[in-house]
Amino acid sequence: MKKRFLSDPRATPAREVRADATRPRRFWMTGSLAMVLASLMPMRDASAFERQAAWRVLRHSRYTVAETVQRIEATARGEGLAVLALLQGARPLIVLESSVGGTPVLMDEADSRPAMPLSLMVCEGPGGGADVLVCNDDAAQSSPDWSQLPAQVLDDLRSLPHLVATALA
C-alpha cells in the first residue's frame, strides 16, 4: 500500500517554531511491512529502560503472552480492525490496521523514531501473566485533536484501550 500523506511535511519550514508543539510534524497511513519492521523491530530487543521510554503498560493480563496475543487479535478482528502484522517472539508485536486501511505513523521531529499508535507489545508480567504495552510517544499520545486524522482512524485510536480491556475480560 502506498503512503498517503495527509499533511505536507514541507509546509512548516525547519527554521520556524511550530505554534502547537504537541501536533505531530508528520503523519501518514501505511500498509508497508517494511515501515512496520523498521519502526518496531529494534524495540523487541531493547533493554527494559529503553522499552519504558518508548512503551507504557496499558493493561495487565492474567493470561499467558501467547493467549493474550490470541485474545487481542480475535477481539480486534471482531471490532473490524485487521492485524497488519504479528511479529512473534518473546515480546510479540501486534500492529493493527485501522478500519479505513493502513496504520497511522507519526513523527514529532524529522529525525525522531516513527511511532505507531495502533501497535501493541505483549511481554511477560513480573508477577506472572502478561503486560500489554502501547506506544508511549508524546506525539502519539498528547493530542486528542488531530484535525489531520480521518475521523474513523481517530475513533480506532481512542477505542484501543477498550479493545484490549474487552479482549482480556
C-alpha positions as CSV (number, residue, x, y, z in Angstrom):
1,M,0.0,0.0,0.0
2,K,1.4,3.4,-0.9
3,K,1.9,6.1,1.7
4,R,-0.8,8.7,1.7
5,F,0.4,12.0,3.2
6,L,-2.4,13.8,5.0
7,S,-0.2,16.8,5.8
8,D,2.7,18.2,3.8
9,P,5.9,17.9,5.9
10,R,7.3,20.8,3.9
11,A,4.5,23.2,5.0
12,T,6.4,24.2,8.2
13,P,10.0,25.2,7.4
14,A,12.5,23.8,9.8
15,R,13.7,27.3,10.9
16,E,10.2,28.2,12.1
17,V,8.9,27.3,15.5
18,R,5.6,25.4,15.4
19,A,2.7,27.1,17.2
20,D,1.4,23.8,18.5
21,A,4.3,21.6,19.5
22,T,2.0,18.7,20.5
23,R,0.9,18.1,17.0
24,P,2.8,15.6,15.0
25,R,5.1,17.1,12.4
26,R,4.5,14.2,10.1
27,F,1.6,11.8,9.8
28,W,0.8,9.2,7.2
29,M,-1.0,5.9,6.8
30,T,0.9,2.9,5.7
31,G,0.3,-0.7,4.9
32,S,4.1,-1.3,4.4
33,L,5.6,-4.1,6.3
34,A,9.0,-2.6,5.7
35,M,7.9,0.5,7.6
36,V,6.5,-1.6,10.4
37,L,9.7,-3.6,10.7
38,A,12.0,-0.5,10.6
39,S,10.0,1.2,13.3
40,L,9.2,-1.6,15.7
41,M,11.8,-4.4,15.4
42,P,14.5,-2.6,17.3
43,M,12.1,-2.3,20.3
44,R,11.8,-6.1,20.7
45,D,15.4,-6.4,21.8
46,A,15.6,-3.1,23.7
47,S,16.6,-3.0,27.3
48,A,13.9,-2.6,29.9
49,F,14.9,1.1,30.3
50,E,14.6,1.7,26.6
51,R,11.2,0.0,26.4
52,Q,10.0,2.1,29.3
53,A,10.9,5.2,27.4
54,A,9.1,4.1,24.2
55,W,6.2,2.0,25.6
56,R,3.9,2.2,28.6
57,V,1.8,-0.6,30.2
58,L,-1.8,-0.3,29.1
59,R,-3.1,-3.3,31.0
60,H,-2.0,-6.4,32.8
61,S,-3.4,-9.8,31.6
62,R,-3.9,-12.8,33.7
63,Y,-3.3,-14.9,30.6
64,T,0.0,-16.1,29.1
65,V,1.7,-14.0,26.5
66,A,0.6,-16.3,23.7
67,E,-3.1,-16.4,24.9
68,T,-3.1,-12.6,25.4
69,V,-1.9,-12.1,21.8
70,Q,-4.6,-14.5,20.5
71,R,-7.3,-12.8,22.5
72,I,-6.3,-9.3,21.3
73,E,-6.1,-10.5,17.7
74,A,-9.6,-12.1,17.8
75,T,-11.1,-9.1,19.5
76,A,-9.6,-6.7,17.0
77,R,-10.9,-8.7,14.1
78,G,-14.3,-8.8,15.8
79,E,-14.2,-5.0,16.1
80,G,-13.4,-4.6,12.4
81,L,-9.7,-4.0,12.7
82,A,-7.4,-6.2,10.7
83,V,-4.0,-7.3,12.0
84,L,-1.4,-5.7,9.7
85,A,1.5,-7.5,11.3
86,L,2.0,-10.0,14.1
87,L,5.7,-10.4,14.9
88,Q,6.1,-13.4,17.2
89,G,8.9,-13.9,19.7
90,A,9.5,-13.4,23.4
91,R,7.8,-10.0,23.1
92,P,5.3,-10.2,20.3
93,L,4.3,-7.1,18.5
94,I,0.8,-6.6,17.1
95,V,0.2,-3.9,14.6
96,L,-3.4,-3.2,13.9
97,E,-4.8,-1.8,10.7
98,S,-7.3,1.0,11.0
99,S,-10.9,0.4,9.8
100,V,-10.1,2.6,6.8
101,G,-6.9,0.7,5.9
102,G,-3.3,1.1,6.8
103,T,-1.9,2.0,10.2
104,P,-1.0,5.5,11.3
105,V,2.6,6.5,11.6
106,L,3.6,9.7,13.5
107,M,6.9,11.6,13.7
108,D,7.2,14.6,16.0
109,E,10.5,15.7,14.5
110,A,12.2,15.0,11.2
111,D,14.8,12.7,12.9
112,S,12.6,11.1,15.6
113,R,11.7,7.4,15.8
114,P,8.4,6.7,14.0
115,A,5.6,6.0,16.4
116,M,2.7,3.6,15.5
117,P,-0.1,4.2,18.0
118,L,-2.1,1.2,16.8
119,S,0.6,-1.2,17.8
120,L,0.9,-3.3,21.0
121,M,3.7,-5.2,22.5
122,V,3.0,-8.1,24.8
123,C,5.6,-9.3,27.3
124,E,5.7,-11.4,30.5
125,G,4.4,-9.6,33.5
126,P,6.7,-9.5,36.6
127,G,4.3,-11.5,38.7
128,G,3.1,-13.8,36.0
129,G,0.6,-13.3,33.2
130,A,1.4,-10.7,30.6
131,D,1.6,-7.0,30.3
132,V,0.2,-5.2,27.2
133,L,2.2,-2.1,26.3
134,V,1.2,0.7,23.9
135,C,3.3,3.4,22.3
136,N,4.5,6.0,24.8
137,D,5.5,8.6,22.2
138,D,4.5,12.1,23.1
139,A,3.4,12.8,19.6
140,A,1.2,9.8,19.6
141,Q,-0.4,10.3,23.0
142,S,-0.6,14.0,23.7
143,S,-3.0,15.5,21.2
144,P,-6.7,14.3,21.3
145,D,-7.4,16.8,18.5
146,W,-5.5,15.8,15.4
147,S,-7.5,17.6,12.7
148,Q,-5.5,15.8,10.0
149,L,-6.6,12.3,11.1
150,P,-9.6,10.8,9.4
151,A,-12.4,10.6,12.0
152,Q,-12.6,6.8,11.8
153,V,-8.8,6.5,12.5
154,L,-9.2,8.8,15.5
155,D,-12.1,6.6,16.7
156,D,-9.9,3.5,16.3
157,L,-7.1,5.1,18.3
158,R,-9.5,6.2,21.1
159,S,-11.1,2.7,21.3
160,L,-7.8,0.8,21.6
161,P,-7.8,0.7,25.5
162,H,-11.4,-0.6,25.4
163,L,-10.5,-3.2,22.8
164,V,-7.7,-4.5,25.0
165,A,-9.9,-4.5,28.1
166,T,-12.6,-6.4,26.2
167,A,-10.0,-9.0,25.0
168,L,-8.7,-9.6,28.5
169,A,-12.1,-9.6,30.3
